[in-house]
């Protein structure tokens, strides 16, 4: 059984990331959720927030706009209106406050618990 899965992140300007991951955390409409290898198939809506990927002990963070996530056959496709690569989680928290201040407290709490 594979310990990783393939992830493709696509924003309005094209593919931002296409590679393996061990874990993904994304901002869903009902709160943040996670995906691991061999996850059950699903399609869900994403809201503005911080998406994180982990591979070989390294974390990568992205600020994403509204969109969709699909899991199928150990592959995850993320299609969002906007996506921005972040240097750190703290940078993402600050941008999230600027982009979506009325939801900042909720999103920050979710990101910290992830």
Z-matrix of the N, CA and C atoms (Angstrom, degrees):
N
C 1 1.455
C 2 1.529 1 109.12
N 3 1.306 2 117.42 1 127.35
C 4 1.460 3 121.53 2 -179.57
C 5 1.517 4 110.90 3 -67.81
N 6 1.346 5 115.25 4 143.80
C 7 1.464 6 120.40 5 176.83
C 8 1.524 7 110.71 6 -96.15
N 9 1.322 8 116.82 7 3.17
C 10 1.459 9 120.24 8 178.94
C 11 1.522 10 109.68 9 -136.01
N 12 1.332 11 115.01 10 170.36
C 13 1.457 12 121.76 11 178.83
C 14 1.520 13 107.76 12 -143.60
N 15 1.309 14 116.61 13 164.13
C 16 1.461 15 122.65 14 -178.43
C 17 1.522 16 109.68 15 -89.72
N 18 1.331 17 116.73 16 134.23
C 19 1.464 18 122.13 17 179.88
C 20 1.520 19 109.47 18 -123.94
N 21 1.323 20 116.46 19 134.88
C 22 1.458 21 122.62 20 172.52
C 23 1.523 22 107.78 21 -125.06
N 24 1.340 23 115.90 22 120.70
C 25 1.463 24 122.03 23 177.31
C 26 1.519 25 108.15 24 -106.37
N 27 1.333 26 116.69 25 123.10
C 28 1.460 27 121.61 26 -176.73
C 29 1.520 28 109.44 27 -126.01
N 30 1.328 29 115.81 28 125.19
C 31 1.456 30 122.44 29 174.91
C 32 1.515 31 109.74 30 -111.50
N 33 1.305 32 116.91 31 -173.26
C 34 1.468 33 120.86 32 -177.79
C 35 1.525 34 112.63 33 -63.91
N 36 1.335 35 117.81 34 -22.98
C 37 1.463 36 120.59 35 -179.50
C 38 1.526 37 112.87 36 -96.14
N 39 1.327 38 117.78 37 1.43
C 40 1.458 39 120.69 38 177.68
C 41 1.518 40 112.87 39 122.91
N 42 1.333 41 115.41 40 -163.74
C 43 1.465 42 121.87 41 -177.54
C 44 1.524 43 109.91 42 -74.28
N 45 1.328 44 115.89 43 126.66
C 46 1.462 45 122.37 44 179.58
C 47 1.526 46 110.59 45 -100.27
N 48 1.321 47 116.87 46 -32.44
C 49 1.464 48 121.81 47 179.89
C 50 1.518 49 108.48 48 -149.56
N 51 1.327 50 115.67 49 138.76
C 52 1.456 51 121.48 50 174.87
C 53 1.519 52 106.85 51 -148.10
N 54 1.331 53 116.41 52 100.78
C 55 1.453 54 119.67 53 -176.78
C 56 1.512 55 111.77 54 -175.25
N 57 1.346 56 115.95 55 -174.30
C 58 1.460 57 120.16 56 -177.23
C 59 1.523 58 112.76 57 -81.40
N 60 1.324 59 115.49 58 157.25
C 61 1.466 60 122.43 59 174.62
C 62 1.522 61 108.60 60 -149.31
N 63 1.328 62 115.48 61 153.51
C 64 1.463 63 121.61 62 174.52
C 65 1.521 64 110.78 63 -96.55
N 66 1.340 65 116.14 64 -27.37
C 67 1.464 66 121.01 65 -179.06
C 68 1.519 67 109.09 66 -154.32
N 69 1.308 68 115.72 67 149.44
C 70 1.462 69 122.79 68 177.15
C 71 1.520 70 107.03 69 -136.64
N 72 1.325 71 116.56 70 137.58
C 73 1.462 72 122.16 71 173.47
C 74 1.520 73 106.79 72 -123.43
N 75 1.332 74 117.37 73 132.29
C 76 1.462 75 121.16 74 -174.97
C 77 1.524 76 110.98 75 -135.66
N 78 1.353 77 116.48 76 153.12
C 79 1.467 78 121.45 77 179.36
C 80 1.530 79 111.88 78 -86.99
N 81 1.312 80 117.22 79 101.07
C 82 1.458 81 121.83 80 178.76
C 83 1.514 82 111.68 81 -90.10
N 84 1.300 83 116.27 82 170.20
C 85 1.457 84 121.79 83 -179.65
C 86 1.518 85 113.95 84 -62.70
N 87 1.331 86 117.42 85 -27.86
C 88 1.471 87 121.83 86 179.47
C 89 1.518 88 112.25 87 -104.00
N 90 1.322 89 117.00 88 10.04
C 91 1.462 90 121.60 89 -178.35
C 92 1.515 91 110.89 90 126.10
N 93 1.308 92 115.83 91 172.66
C 94 1.463 93 120.68 92 179.87
C 95 1.521 94 110.77 93 -68.43
N 96 1.328 95 115.48 94 150.15
C 97 1.461 96 121.00 95 177.41
C 98 1.520 97 108.54 96 -143.97
N 99 1.317 98 115.97 97 162.53
C 100 1.454 99 120.79 98 -178.23
C 101 1.511 100 112.58 99 -119.83
N 102 1.333 101 114.43 100 157.07
C 103 1.460 102 122.33 101 176.38
C 104 1.524 103 107.12 102 -131.60
N 105 1.319 104 115.98 103 133.41
C 106 1.459 105 123.13 104 174.45
C 107 1.525 106 108.45 105 -121.59
N 108 1.318 107 116.42 106 174.29
C 109 1.462 108 121.03 107 179.41
C 110 1.524 109 110.72 108 -56.68
N 111 1.311 110 115.75 109 144.63
C 112 1.466 111 124.05 110 177.83
C 113 1.525 112 113.64 111 62.48
N 114 1.321 113 116.11 112 30.28
C 115 1.470 114 121.86 113 177.37
C 116 1.530 115 109.05 114 -65.44
N 117 1.306 116 116.11 115 150.07
C 118 1.465 117 121.03 116 176.18
C 119 1.531 118 110.12 117 -62.63
N 120 1.321 119 118.52 118 147.87
C 121 1.464 120 120.77 119 177.80
C 122 1.526 121 111.26 120 -59.60
N 123 1.325 122 116.11 121 141.12
C 124 1.467 123 120.94 122 176.75
C 125 1.515 124 109.74 123 -164.21
N 126 1.321 125 114.50 124 160.10
C 127 1.461 126 123.30 125 170.91
C 128 1.516 127 105.89 126 -132.42
N 129 1.331 128 116.83 127 132.47
C 130 1.467 129 118.93 128 179.61
C 131 1.525 130 110.54 129 -146.61
N 132 1.319 131 114.81 130 158.93
C 133 1.463 132 121.89 131 178.16
C 134 1.524 133 109.58 132 -83.98
N 135 1.322 134 115.16 133 145.00
C 136 1.463 135 122.06 134 175.28
C 137 1.517 136 109.19 135 -112.43
N 138 1.320 137 115.61 136 150.08
C 139 1.458 138 121.71 137 174.73
C 140 1.519 139 108.71 138 -116.21
N 141 1.313 140 116.40 139 169.74
C 142 1.460 141 121.06 140 178.18
C 143 1.523 142 109.68 141 -57.71
N 144 1.314 143 116.13 142 129.69
C 145 1.459 144 120.56 143 -179.47
C 146 1.510 145 111.62 144 171.84
N 147 1.324 146 115.30 145 -164.91
C 148 1.459 147 121.70 146 -176.70
C 149 1.522 148 109.55 147 -103.39
N 150 1.323 149 115.55 148 126.19
C 151 1.454 150 123.04 149 174.95
C 152 1.521 151 106.68 150 -106.04
N 153 1.321 152 117.41 151 134.65
C 154 1.465 153 119.77 152 178.90
C 155 1.521 154 110.39 153 -125.60
N 156 1.343 155 114.37 154 147.10
C 157 1.459 156 122.84 155 176.10
C 158 1.519 157 108.12 156 -124.01
N 159 1.332 158 116.93 157 142.00
C 160 1.459 159 120.95 158 174.41
C 161 1.520 160 108.55 159 -124.88
N 162 1.349 161 115.02 160 132.17
C 163 1.454 162 120.92 161 176.18
C 164 1.519 163 108.36 162 -149.54
N 165 1.310 164 116.62 163 127.37
C 166 1.462 165 124.12 164 -179.65
C 167 1.528 166 111.90 165 50.32
N 168 1.318 167 115.87 166 45.14
C 169 1.455 168 121.41 167 175.77
C 170 1.514 169 115.75 168 78.88
N 171 1.308 170 118.28 169 -0.76
C 172 1.466 171 122.55 170 -179.47
C 173 1.524 172 109.78 171 -105.21
N 174 1.327 173 115.35 172 137.74
C 175 1.469 174 121.30 173 177.17
C 176 1.522 175 109.45 174 -104.47
N 177 1.320 176 116.79 175 138.86
C 178 1.462 177 122.60 176 173.12
C 179 1.519 178 106.95 177 -126.43
N 180 1.340 179 116.08 178 135.26
C 181 1.463 180 121.39 179 -176.12
C 182 1.523 181 110.63 180 -117.20
N 183 1.335 182 114.99 181 146.38
C 184 1.458 183 122.45 182 178.61
C 185 1.519 184 108.61 183 -136.75
N 186 1.319 185 116.23 184 140.08
C 187 1.462 186 121.12 185 169.43
C 188 1.523 187 105.45 186 -92.44
N 189 1.330 188 117.08 187 122.65
C 190 1.461 189 120.72 188 -176.66
C 191 1.520 190 110.73 189 -119.86
N 192 1.325 191 115.32 190 151.00
C 193 1.456 192 122.11 191 173.37
C 194 1.522 193 109.36 192 -92.96
N 195 1.302 194 116.08 193 -170.34
C 196 1.468 195 121.25 194 179.37
C 197 1.520 196 110.99 195 -61.75
N 198 1.319 197 115.75 196 148.32
C 199 1.454 198 119.70 197 179.01
C 200 1.513 199 112.07 198 174.89
N 201 1.327 200 115.03 199 -152.88
C 202 1.462 201 121.79 200 -176.56
C 203 1.516 202 110.42 201 -137.02
N 204 1.321 203 114.89 202 154.56
C 205 1.459 204 122.52 203 175.33
C 206 1.522 205 107.46 204 -130.16
N 207 1.330 206 116.26 205 134.16
C 208 1.460 207 121.15 206 177.51
C 209 1.522 208 109.19 207 -125.26
N 210 1.327 209 116.46 208 133.18
C 211 1.463 210 122.94 209 174.53
C 212 1.521 211 107.25 210 -115.03
N 213 1.334 212 116.27 211 126.85
C 214 1.463 213 120.88 212 178.87
C 215 1.530 214 108.90 213 -160.84
N 216 1.319 215 117.29 214 130.40
C 217 1.469 216 122.69 215 176.05
C 218 1.527 217 113.18 216 53.20
N 219 1.316 218 117.15 217 45.91
C 220 1.464 219 123.63 218 177.50
C 221 1.533 220 112.64 219 61.93
N 222 1.317 221 115.59 220 29.37
C 223 1.467 222 122.93 221 175.34
C 224 1.520 223 108.00 222 -129.76
N 225 1.328 224 115.62 223 142.78
C 226 1.461 225 121.23 224 176.93
C 227 1.522 226 107.79 225 -122.73
N 228 1.318 227 116.19 226 127.07
C 229 1.463 228 122.24 227 174.87
C 230 1.524 229 107.60 228 -114.34
N 231 1.325 230 115.65 229 127.22
C 232 1.460 231 121.99 230 178.52
C 233 1.518 232 107.20 231 -116.93
N 234 1.315 233 116.53 232 121.78
C 235 1.459 234 123.46 233 -179.32
C 236 1.519 235 107.14 234 -120.75
N 237 1.341 236 117.34 235 111.36
C 238 1.466 237 121.27 236 -175.28
C 239 1.525 238 110.87 237 -130.02
N 240 1.332 239 115.27 238 158.48
C 241 1.463 240 120.71 239 -179.19
C 242 1.520 241 111.53 240 -66.97
N 243 1.318 242 117.09 241 -38.45
C 244 1.464 243 122.48 242 179.63
C 245 1.513 244 108.82 243 -144.29
N 246 1.327 245 115.78 244 148.82
C 247 1.463 246 120.34 245 176.52
C 248 1.521 247 108.55 246 -148.68
N 249 1.313 248 114.87 247 140.27
C 250 1.466 249 120.49 248 179.98
C 251 1.523 250 108.78 249 -137.92
N 252 1.325 251 116.88 250 127.50
C 253 1.455 252 121.64 251 176.15
C 254 1.516 253 108.91 252 -71.82
N 255 1.329 254 116.31 253 135.99
C 256 1.460 255 121.84 254 -178.25
C 257 1.523 256 110.27 255 -111.73
N 258 1.320 257 116.32 256 144.27
C 259 1.463 258 120.94 257 176.96
C 260 1.526 259 110.92 258 -73.24
N 261 1.335 260 116.35 259 -39.84
C 262 1.466 261 121.18 260 -177.46
C 263 1.525 262 109.60 261 -143.44
N 264 1.312 263 115.30 262 164.77
C 265 1.456 264 120.20 263 175.09
C 266 1.521 265 110.21 264 -64.88
N 267 1.317 266 117.32 265 -37.03
C 268 1.472 267 121.07 266 178.99
C 269 1.528 268 111.14 267 -61.62
N 270 1.331 269 117.05 268 -40.26
C 271 1.469 270 120.30 269 177.33
C 272 1.524 271 109.98 270 -61.90
N 273 1.316 272 116.56 271 -38.97
C 274 1.458 273 120.76 272 178.13
C 275 1.509 274 112.43 273 -65.33
N 276 1.311 275 116.43 274 -40.30
C 277 1.465 276 120.22 275 178.55
C 278 1.525 277 110.66 276 -61.84
N 279 1.336 278 116.45 277 -41.57
C 280 1.462 279 120.23 278 179.90
C 281 1.528 280 110.89 279 -66.28
N 282 1.323 281 117.16 280 -45.70
C 283 1.466 282 120.57 281 178.18
C 284 1.519 283 111.46 282 -62.36
N 285 1.305 284 116.60 283 -38.50
C 286 1.458 285 120.63 284 -179.99
C 287 1.520 286 110.72 285 -63.08
N 288 1.316 287 117.39 286 -38.47
C 289 1.468 288 120.83 287 176.61
C 290 1.528 289 110.40 288 -61.33
N 291 1.334 290 116.30 289 -40.83
C 292 1.463 291 120.93 290 -178.39
C 293 1.528 292 111.58 291 -71.91
N 294 1.323 293 116.68 292 -39.43
C 295 1.462 294 121.88 293 -175.98
C 296 1.520 295 111.98 294 -76.46
N 297 1.305 296 117.48 295 -39.16
C 298 1.453 297 121.66 296 -170.79
C 299 1.528 298 110.40 297 -141.71
N 300 1.321 299 118.86 298 64.29
C 301 1.467 300 120.53 299 -171.19
C 302 1.522 301 114.38 300 -61.24
N 303 1.328 302 119.39 301 -32.07
C 304 1.463 303 120.23 302 -177.82
C 305 1.526 304 112.39 303 -71.53
N 306 1.333 305 118.00 304 -17.82
C 307 1.459 306 120.91 305 177.70
C 308 1.525 307 111.95 306 -110.20
N 309 1.322 308 117.15 307 2.82
C 310 1.460 309 120.75 308 -172.96
C 311 1.521 310 112.80 309 -57.90
N 312 1.305 311 118.29 310 -44.52
C 313 1.468 312 120.48 311 -177.41
C 314 1.528 313 111.32 312 -61.32
N 315 1.331 314 116.84 313 -43.81
C 316 1.462 315 120.18 314 179.44
C 317 1.524 316 111.36 315 -64.98
N 318 1.312 317 116.80 316 -46.53
C 319 1.462 318 120.77 317 -177.83
C 320 1.528 319 111.22 318 -66.15
N 321 1.329 320 117.55 319 -39.10
C 322 1.457 321 120.41 320 178.73
C 323 1.520 322 110.49 321 -63.29
N 324 1.308 323 116.91 322 -42.00
C 325 1.464 324 120.33 323 178.68
C 326 1.527 325 110.52 324 -61.69
N 327 1.322 326 117.00 325 -41.25
C 328 1.461 327 121.10 326 178.92
C 329 1.521 328 111.03 327 -65.27
N 330 1.340 329 117.21 328 -44.24
C 331 1.461 330 121.26 329 -178.65
C 332 1.527 331 110.97 330 -64.23
N 333 1.320 332 117.07 331 -37.93
C 334 1.458 333 120.64 332 -179.15
C 335 1.520 334 111.67 333 -70.10
N 336 1.311 335 117.15 334 -31.69
C 337 1.463 336 119.60 335 -178.97
C 338 1.525 337 112.29 336 -83.60
N 339 1.331 338 117.46 337 -11.69
C 340 1.474 339 120.96 338 -178.38
C 341 1.515 340 111.85 339 -77.57
